[in-house]
Amino acid sequence: MTSPFAEHFPALRLDFSYLDNAAGAQVPARCIDAISGYLSTGSCNVNQPYGVSVRTTELKARARAATAEFLGCQPDEVMLGTSATALSFQLARAFSRLFQPGDEVVISELEHESNASPWRDLEAQGVGVRLWRAHWPEGRLELADLRALLTPRTRLVALTAASNAVGTVPDVAGAAALARAVGAWTLVDAVHASPHLLPDVRAWGADFALMSPYKVFGPHLGCLYVRRDLLARLPADKLWFVPDDSVQKFEPGTAPHELLAGWLGSLDYVREVLGDGVPGRAGLERAFRRIVALEQPLLESTLERLLAHPRVRLYGIAEPQGRVATFCFNVPGRTPRAVAEHLARHGVGVAAGHYYSTMTAQALGLMPEGAVRVSLLHYNSARDVERLMDALNRLP
């Protein structure tokens, strides 16, 4: 049985259970058609008076506005780039010119390296990096532990909205409030959370946020939110004529316009198919309520069955609250790679390794081989879970 959403996702029509969604979601036909449609009618740059350039200019503006709607901010607070990791390093370059020796950055132990390595690079200029440790093996982050780390010298708290390894959903708004109380900024990595939970940078109290459309049923892009009143204060490696308060300061070069078209197609799928055609942010909110409703039984079933499996050692929160449908586990006596290869032979795609969440893997004592990761999205089915468990039961 294929996915119940296979009519919208061509890749899901294959007889294969794709459970590596944390590495990138599959894309709907509306995304594919939008990319093809843009390239079929002419490819060019923006701000010229002929037809295809006018359409491209309008396309980029619509993509920026739609991304802002998705994040819960204004279009002039959104930068569109090649990847969240690339945008992280651009932002770190700006911070390197603002932060002084003795200033401090706090990063959580749940971070993907794209929200850790760029800030640790600041240590070379005397910025202190403090680690907000999680409580293991559950992988919980406690606000009391963060409060103890914050000082008047704290400039930035970097925090994921959901762990890409163990699925933990931290209290982002609570962390941002604590950071704000000592005069620090908060940077939220919404990459892994965003296909499960609709981002809301205002509700979070975030000063910066990162998101990747390719995790949200879209093409390979990255997006950066910067709170409007901070934009002009950030130095950037930019063309001299780009204003200091312009979002273009973090968008050097020509944008991948065909991918922006695809991202709009993906958002159209979210609103029309999952959100019942309701326009605007309200349609996205409606769609994500449905996403949560679709994912919850899959999360509960997978969690229960992995916990009960006699050969599986599961890491992370052992109840369905406070997590997304991302599961990290090992099978003692088998390497993660061997388990993943076995599952692949039985038509199940999962990840093996540390998935760039190296601090989590180190805290769990799993380096260098890491662990197996199963990650589900709304378009997965009970059949996918059955196939996963059947394949695990067949493991030699």
C-alpha positions as CSV (number, residue, x, y, z in Angstrom):
1,M,0.0,0.0,0.0
2,T,1.4,3.4,-0.9
3,S,1.1,6.6,1.0
4,P,-2.4,8.0,1.4
5,F,-0.9,11.2,-0.1
6,A,0.7,9.5,-3.1
7,E,-1.6,11.3,-5.5
8,H,0.1,14.5,-4.5
9,F,3.7,13.1,-4.1
10,P,5.0,11.2,-7.2
11,A,8.0,9.7,-5.2
12,L,5.6,8.1,-2.7
13,R,4.0,6.0,-5.4
14,L,6.9,3.6,-5.3
15,D,6.7,0.4,-3.1
16,F,9.1,1.8,-0.6
17,S,8.7,3.2,2.9
18,Y,10.6,6.5,3.1
19,L,11.4,7.0,6.8
20,D,14.4,9.3,6.4
21,N,12.3,12.5,6.2
22,A,14.6,14.4,8.6
23,A,17.2,14.3,5.8
24,G,14.7,16.0,3.5
25,A,11.0,15.6,2.7
26,Q,9.6,14.4,-0.6
27,V,8.0,17.1,-2.7
28,P,4.5,17.3,-4.1
29,A,3.6,17.5,-7.8
30,R,2.8,21.2,-7.3
31,C,6.4,21.9,-6.4
32,I,7.7,20.0,-9.4
33,D,5.3,21.6,-11.8
34,A,6.1,25.1,-10.5
35,I,9.8,24.5,-11.1
36,S,9.2,23.2,-14.6
37,G,6.7,25.9,-15.3
38,Y,9.1,28.7,-14.4
39,L,12.0,27.2,-16.4
40,S,9.8,26.5,-19.4
41,T,8.7,30.1,-19.8
42,G,12.1,31.7,-19.5
43,S,14.9,32.0,-17.0
44,C,16.5,35.4,-16.2
45,N,17.4,37.9,-13.5
46,V,15.2,40.5,-11.8
47,N,14.4,44.2,-12.2
48,Q,14.4,44.5,-16.0
49,P,11.4,45.7,-18.0
50,Y,10.7,42.7,-20.2
51,G,8.1,40.2,-19.4
52,V,10.0,37.2,-18.0
53,S,12.1,39.5,-15.8
54,V,9.0,41.2,-14.5
55,R,7.5,37.8,-13.6
56,T,10.8,36.8,-11.9
57,T,10.8,40.0,-9.9
58,E,7.3,39.4,-8.8
59,L,8.1,35.7,-8.1
60,K,10.9,36.6,-5.7
61,A,8.7,39.1,-3.9
62,R,5.9,36.5,-3.5
63,A,8.4,33.9,-2.3
64,R,9.7,36.3,0.4
65,A,6.2,37.3,1.4
66,A,5.0,33.6,1.6
67,T,8.1,32.6,3.7
68,A,7.4,35.5,6.0
69,E,3.8,34.3,6.4
70,F,5.2,30.8,7.1
71,L,7.6,32.1,9.8
72,G,5.1,34.6,11.3
73,C,7.0,37.8,10.5
74,Q,7.2,40.5,7.9
75,P,8.7,40.2,4.3
76,D,11.4,42.7,5.0
77,E,12.7,40.4,7.8
78,V,13.3,37.4,5.6
79,M,16.5,36.5,3.7
80,L,16.4,33.7,1.0
81,G,19.6,31.7,0.6
82,T,21.1,28.4,-0.6
83,S,20.9,26.6,2.7
84,A,20.4,27.2,6.4
85,T,24.0,26.2,7.1
86,A,25.3,28.8,4.6
87,L,23.1,31.5,6.2
88,S,24.4,30.5,9.6
89,F,28.0,31.1,8.6
90,Q,27.0,34.4,7.1
91,L,25.4,35.4,10.3
92,A,28.4,34.2,12.3
93,R,30.6,36.5,10.1
94,A,28.4,39.4,11.2
95,F,28.6,38.4,14.9
96,S,32.3,38.2,14.6
97,R,32.4,41.9,13.9
98,L,30.1,42.8,16.8
99,F,31.1,40.5,19.6
100,Q,34.1,41.3,21.8
101,P,36.5,39.1,23.7
102,G,34.8,38.0,26.9
103,D,31.4,38.0,25.4
104,E,29.5,34.7,25.6
105,V,27.3,32.4,23.5
106,V,25.2,29.6,24.8
107,I,24.4,26.6,22.6
108,S,22.3,23.6,23.5
109,E,23.5,20.0,23.4
110,L,20.7,19.1,21.0
111,E,22.0,21.4,18.2
112,H,22.6,20.4,14.6
113,E,26.2,21.5,13.8
114,S,24.8,24.3,11.5
115,N,23.6,25.9,14.8
116,A,26.8,25.2,16.7
117,S,29.9,25.2,14.6
118,P,29.4,28.8,13.3
119,W,29.2,30.1,16.9
120,R,32.0,28.0,18.2
121,D,34.2,29.6,15.5
122,L,33.9,32.8,17.5
123,E,36.0,31.3,20.2
124,A,39.1,32.1,18.1
125,Q,38.5,35.8,18.8
126,G,37.9,35.3,22.6
127,V,34.2,34.7,22.7
128,G,33.3,32.1,25.3
129,V,30.9,29.3,24.3
130,R,28.9,27.7,27.1
131,L,27.1,24.4,26.6
132,W,23.5,24.0,27.8
133,R,23.6,20.3,28.6
134,A,20.5,18.1,28.2
135,H,19.3,15.4,30.6
136,W,20.0,12.0,29.2
137,P,19.0,9.5,27.9
138,E,15.7,11.4,27.4
139,G,17.4,14.5,25.9
140,R,15.4,17.0,27.8
141,L,16.5,20.7,28.2
142,E,15.6,22.3,31.5
143,L,15.2,26.1,31.7
144,A,16.8,26.1,35.2
145,D,20.0,24.8,33.6
146,L,20.0,27.6,31.0
147,R,19.3,30.2,33.7
148,A,22.5,29.1,35.5
149,L,24.5,29.6,32.4
150,L,23.4,33.1,31.5
151,T,25.5,36.1,32.6
152,P,25.6,39.9,31.7
153,R,28.2,38.9,29.1
154,T,25.8,36.5,27.3
155,R,25.2,37.9,23.8
156,L,23.4,34.9,22.1
157,V,21.5,31.8,22.9
158,A,21.3,29.3,20.0
159,L,18.5,26.7,20.3
160,T,16.8,24.2,18.1
161,A,13.0,24.1,18.0
162,A,13.2,20.3,17.7
163,S,16.1,17.9,17.8
164,N,16.9,16.3,14.5
165,A,18.3,13.3,16.4
166,V,16.0,12.4,19.3
167,G,13.0,14.6,18.4
168,T,12.9,16.7,21.6
169,V,10.8,19.9,21.4
170,P,12.4,22.4,23.9
171,D,10.6,25.4,25.5
172,V,11.9,27.9,23.0
173,A,9.7,30.8,24.2
174,G,10.9,30.2,27.8
175,A,14.5,30.1,26.7
176,A,14.1,33.4,24.7
177,A,12.5,35.1,27.7
178,L,15.5,34.1,29.9
179,A,17.9,35.3,27.3
180,R,16.1,38.6,26.8
181,A,16.2,39.2,30.6
182,V,20.1,39.4,30.5
183,G,20.1,41.4,27.2
184,A,21.0,38.5,24.9
185,W,19.6,37.6,21.5
186,T,18.0,34.2,20.7
187,L,18.6,32.3,17.5
188,V,16.2,29.5,16.8
189,D,17.0,26.6,14.4
190,A,13.5,25.8,13.1
191,V,14.8,23.5,10.4
192,H,13.8,20.2,11.9
193,A,10.6,21.4,13.6
194,S,9.1,23.2,10.6
195,P,7.5,20.2,8.8
196,H,5.9,19.2,12.1
197,L,5.0,22.4,13.9
198,L,4.3,25.7,12.2
199,P,7.0,28.2,13.2
200,D,6.1,31.4,15.0
201,V,9.1,33.7,15.5
202,R,7.0,36.3,17.2
203,A,5.5,33.9,19.7
204,W,8.9,32.4,20.4
205,G,10.4,35.8,21.0
206,A,13.2,35.0,18.5
207,D,15.6,37.6,17.2
208,F,16.9,35.3,14.5
209,A,15.6,32.0,13.0
210,L,16.7,29.6,10.4
211,M,14.5,27.3,8.2
212,S,15.0,25.0,5.2
213,P,12.1,24.6,2.7
214,Y,13.5,21.2,1.6
215,K,12.4,19.9,5.0
216,V,8.9,21.3,4.4
217,F,8.1,19.4,1.2
218,G,10.0,22.0,-0.9
219,P,13.3,22.4,-2.9
220,H,16.8,22.9,-1.5
221,L,16.8,26.4,-0.1
222,G,17.5,28.1,3.2
223,C,15.7,31.0,4.9
224,L,16.9,33.4,7.6
225,Y,14.7,35.6,9.8
226,V,16.3,38.7,11.3
227,R,14.2,40.9,13.6
228,R,13.7,44.2,11.6
229,D,15.3,46.6,14.1
230,L,18.5,44.4,14.2
231,L,19.1,44.2,10.4
232,A,20.9,47.5,10.0
233,R,23.2,46.7,12.9
234,L,24.6,43.6,11.3
235,P,27.7,43.9,9.2
236,A,27.6,41.9,6.0
237,D,29.9,41.0,3.1
238,K,27.7,42.7,0.5
239,L,27.8,44.8,-2.7
240,W,28.5,48.4,-1.7
241,F,25.2,49.8,-3.1
242,V,23.0,47.4,-1.1
243,P,21.5,49.4,1.8
244,D,22.5,48.3,5.3
245,D,18.9,47.8,6.3
246,S,18.0,45.7,3.3
247,V,17.3,42.0,3.4
248,Q,19.5,41.7,0.2
249,K,22.6,42.2,2.4
250,F,22.5,38.5,3.1
251,E,21.5,37.5,-0.4
252,P,24.7,37.9,-2.5
253,G,24.4,36.8,-6.2
254,T,21.5,35.6,-8.2
255,A,18.8,33.7,-6.5
256,P,17.7,30.2,-7.7
257,H,14.4,31.6,-9.0
258,E,13.1,28.2,-10.2
259,L,13.5,26.9,-6.6
260,L,11.6,29.9,-5.2
261,A,8.8,28.9,-7.6
262,G,8.9,25.4,-6.3
263,W,8.7,26.6,-2.7
264,L,5.6,28.5,-3.6
265,G,4.2,25.3,-5.1
266,S,4.9,23.4,-1.9
267,L,3.1,26.1,0.2
268,D,0.2,25.9,-2.2
269,Y,0.0,22.2,-1.5
270,V,0.1,22.8,2.2
271,R,-2.7,25.4,2.1
272,E,-4.9,23.8,-0.5
273,V,-4.7,20.1,0.4
274,L,-4.0,20.2,4.1
275,G,-5.5,23.6,4.9
276,D,-8.8,23.2,2.9
277,G,-7.9,26.2,0.7
278,V,-8.0,28.7,3.5
279,P,-5.7,31.6,2.5
280,G,-2.9,33.3,4.4
281,R,-1.5,32.4,7.8
282,A,-4.9,31.0,8.8
283,G,-4.6,28.4,6.1
284,L,-1.2,27.4,7.3
285,E,-2.4,27.1,10.9
286,R,-5.3,25.0,9.8
287,A,-2.9,22.8,7.7
288,F,-0.6,22.2,10.6
289,R,-3.4,21.3,12.9
290,R,-4.1,18.5,10.4
291,I,-0.4,17.6,10.2
292,V,-0.3,17.2,13.9
293,A,-3.4,15.1,13.8
294,L,-2.0,12.9,11.1
295,E,1.4,12.5,12.7
296,Q,0.3,11.8,16.3
297,P,-1.0,8.2,15.8
298,L,2.1,7.4,13.8
299,L,4.3,8.9,16.6
300,E,2.5,7.0,19.3
301,S,2.5,3.7,17.5
302,T,6.1,3.9,16.5
303,L,7.2,5.0,19.9
304,E,5.3,2.2,21.7
305,R,6.5,-0.5,19.4
306,L,10.2,0.6,19.5
307,L,10.1,0.8,23.3
308,A,8.6,-2.7,23.5
309,H,10.9,-4.3,21.0
310,P,13.3,-6.7,22.8
311,R,16.3,-5.8,20.6
312,V,15.9,-2.1,20.3
313,R,17.6,0.5,22.6
314,L,15.7,3.8,22.1
315,Y,17.2,7.2,23.0
316,G,15.0,10.2,23.7
317,I,11.7,11.0,25.5
318,A,9.7,7.8,26.2
319,E,6.3,9.4,25.9
320,P,4.6,11.1,23.0
321,Q,4.5,14.6,24.6
322,G,7.4,17.0,24.1
323,R,8.7,15.4,21.0
324,V,8.1,15.0,17.2
325,A,8.0,11.7,15.3
326,T,11.8,11.3,15.1
327,F,13.3,8.3,16.7
328,C,16.9,7.5,17.5
329,F,17.9,3.9,18.5
330,N,20.4,1.1,18.2
331,V,20.3,-2.6,18.1
332,P,23.1,-4.0,20.4
333,G,25.4,-6.3,18.5
334,R,24.7,-4.6,15.2
335,T,26.2,-1.4,13.8
336,P,23.8,1.4,12.9
337,R,24.9,1.1,9.3
338,A,24.3,-2.7,9.2
339,V,20.8,-2.1,10.6
340,A,20.0,0.6,8.0
341,E,21.3,-1.6,5.2
342,H,19.1,-4.5,6.4
343,L,16.1,-2.2,6.5
344,A,16.8,-0.9,3.0
345,R,16.8,-4.4,1.7
346,H,13.3,-4.8,3.1
347,G,12.0,-1.6,1.5
348,V,12.5,0.8,4.4
349,G,14.7,3.9,4.1
350,V,16.3,5.2,7.4
351,A,19.4,7.1,8.4
352,A,22.5,5.8,10.2
353,G,25.2,8.0,11.8
354,H,25.2,11.2,13.8
355,Y,23.2,13.3,11.2
356,Y,25.4,16.3,12.1
357,S,24.0,16.3,15.6
358,T,27.4,15.4,17.0
359,M,27.0,16.8,20.5
360,T,23.9,14.6,21.1
361,A,25.8,11.6,19.8
362,Q,28.8,12.4,22.0
363,A,26.6,12.8,25.1
364,L,25.0,9.4,24.4
365,G,28.4,7.8,23.9
366,L,27.5,6.9,20.3
367,M,30.4,8.4,18.4
368,P,31.7,7.7,15.8
369,E,29.1,5.2,14.5
370,G,26.1,7.0,15.8
371,A,22.7,5.4,15.7
372,V,19.7,4.5,13.5
373,R,17.2,7.3,12.9
374,V,13.6,6.8,11.8
375,S,11.7,10.1,11.0
376,L,8.1,10.2,9.9
377,L,5.9,13.0,8.3
378,H,2.2,13.4,7.7
379,Y,2.3,11.5,4.4
380,N,3.6,8.3,6.0
381,S,1.2,5.6,6.9
382,A,0.5,2.8,9.4
383,R,1.8,0.5,6.7
384,D,5.2,2.2,6.8
385,V,5.4,1.5,10.5
386,E,4.4,-2.1,10.0
387,R,7.0,-2.6,7.4
388,L,9.6,-1.0,9.7
389,M,8.8,-3.3,12.6
390,D,8.5,-6.4,10.4
391,A,12.0,-5.7,9.0
392,L,13.4,-5.1,12.5
393,N,11.9,-8.5,13.5
394,R,13.8,-10.1,10.6
395,L,17.1,-8.7,11.6
396,P,19.6,-11.6,11.9
